[in-house]
Amino acid sequence: MSTNKLTIVPVKLDPIPVEISSNHSLQYTAEPSCVIKTAVAEISFFNGVDERIIQTIMKELKG
């Protein structure tokens, strides 16, 4: 079990705009919506990432 103390910072993920048609691939800026920095890694989330991926990563960081 890890002895490193985790700091949880509240973030707001922006929803995918409704105006984007399904014919266009989702293109986002190079700026991440959220960045998590740990002693051994830096994890970036971008708009449009599936919520299940975020939940999985957070569970792995906790354990």
Buried (B, 14 or more C-beta within 10 A) or exposed (E): EEEEEEEEEEEEBEEEEEEEEEEEEEEEEEEBBBEBEEEEEEBEBBBBBEEEEBEEBBEEBEE
